Amino acid sequence: MQFQNSLAFAKTLDKKDPLKKFRNLFSIPKVNGKTSIYFTGNSLGLQPKSTKKFVTEELDDWATLGVEGHLHSRRPWLYYHKFTKKGLAALTGAKPSEVVAMNHLTVNLHLMLVTFYRPTSTRFKILTETGPFSSDQYAFDSQVKLHGFKPEDAIIELKPREGEFTLRTEDILAAIDQHKDQLALIIIGGVQYYTGQFFNIKKITEAGHHAGARVGFDLAHAVGNVPLNLHRDNVDFAVWCSYKYLNAGPGAVAGAFVHERHANNPELMRLAGWWGHHEKERFQMKKGFQPMPGVDGWQLSNFPVLPGAALLASLEVFQQAGMKNLVAKSAQLTGYLEFLLKQIDSTGKKFVILTPSDKRERGCQLSIYMKQNGKKVFNALTKAGVIADWREPNVIRVAPVPLYNTFEDVFRFTEIFRTALR
Ligand SMILES: *Cc1c(COP(=O)(O)O)cnc(C)c1O
């Protein structure tokens, strides 16, 4: 599509947007009494208006039923995680038996590493992208130490080429091949939180398996943002949180995927808890852990129903919108943002966009690397009603989210940004 730099054009795109009614299903925060330009769905997604109803229903059932709610509430608490499966499977390209909502992201990452990072004296290395999210780094370091290795020997962080900001797929594949005799695990952020790069999950998984390694992805910035086909792509495991693009609220219940190739293998090492024990015998409190088939066999504790209700509300919105439609709109919305930003500074004197320009290699986020006055510009944006995100030392991350952001938001943002740069 031929984009134009005008408010009238942005408004025309909004009018034609098949998903335009979805914005009204969300509460949009205000700044100084005016509706904000909310570009931080990559950090905390907005609240669907239906969330209150879902959570209130559980509070009401608890109030009127007490413990009986486990079996007799409208969504029996005993089976609550099952109600999230269909929606999570659709977002991740998985079978319902391969996905489960549980715990928090870093907890799930540890649980998956216990199963899928089984180093030997010769095959003990973990390959990841450069500068993974801090919590992931801490998880990798501590797991490596748990097995008696040193992080500096065992963890390989892939760096982009000199003068480049993101990794080339060919370089990732070459590195996998180079280290193939020592690789135990490849774990990469599906969408990198800092650069916004969406990695080629299929090719990385293929190469990893060819090298004899396990392959997992941290989908914190990918789920609800980019198209995923975890089952078809043969990914071994994945984890994600639900408060970013999944709009399930602060501290929401997170998720995990285990491919069905592994999920029915009771021999796999895992940390066990009663909720992973076979459902039929769970309340017999017997000795001897027998895992549920599927990823459910990795559950530890009974399900957090109140956060779960918020997740259900959000999944319903995603089901109505459809990931395919969201991805199509997202490419347009972020494409328009990129087009307008390039018009502001076509030579890259004041800023450059770190995120790949190929829409197959990114989701909705663009990371703007400021060459001067970054923090000042960011503060001016905030003052003018833009809610964006600052990453030290000099990156502004902006994420127009197709569920609730508009082309007009994008246009107005770039006008404010242009003024702030002066
Ligand atoms: C947001 C995010 C986290 C946060 O971890 P929690 O356990 O949810 O606090 C971890 N890793 C990545 C890649 C993230 O983007």
PDBQT file of the ligand as one rigid body, heavy atoms in Angstrom, charges set to zero:
ROOT
HETATM    1  C1  LIG A 501       8.671  -9.735  30.409  1.00  0.00    +0.000 C 
HETATM    2  C2  LIG A 501       9.719 -10.774  30.326  1.00  0.00    +0.000 A 
HETATM    3  C3  LIG A 501      10.065 -11.548  31.454  1.00  0.00    +0.000 A 
HETATM    4  C4  LIG A 501       9.430 -11.306  32.803  1.00  0.00    +0.000 C 
HETATM    5  O1  LIG A 501       9.467 -12.446  33.603  1.00  0.00    +0.000 OA
HETATM    6  P1  LIG A 501       8.345 -12.717  34.737  1.00  0.00    +0.000 P 
HETATM    7  O2  LIG A 501       8.715 -14.043  35.250  1.00  0.00    +0.000 OA
HETATM    8  O3  LIG A 501       7.014 -12.654  34.043  1.00  0.00    +0.000 OA
HETATM    9  O4  LIG A 501       8.449 -11.634  35.747  1.00  0.00    +0.000 OA
HETATM   10  C5  LIG A 501      11.044 -12.523  31.287  1.00  0.00    +0.000 A 
HETATM   11  N1  LIG A 501      11.633 -12.736  30.096  1.00  0.00    +0.000 NA
HETATM   12  C6  LIG A 501      11.314 -12.005  28.994  1.00  0.00    +0.000 A 
HETATM   13  C7  LIG A 501      11.987 -12.281  27.684  1.00  0.00    +0.000 C 
HETATM   14  C8  LIG A 501      10.364 -10.993  29.084  1.00  0.00    +0.000 A 
HETATM   15  O5  LIG A 501      10.069 -10.259  28.020  1.00  0.00    +0.000 OA
ENDROOT
TORSDOF 0
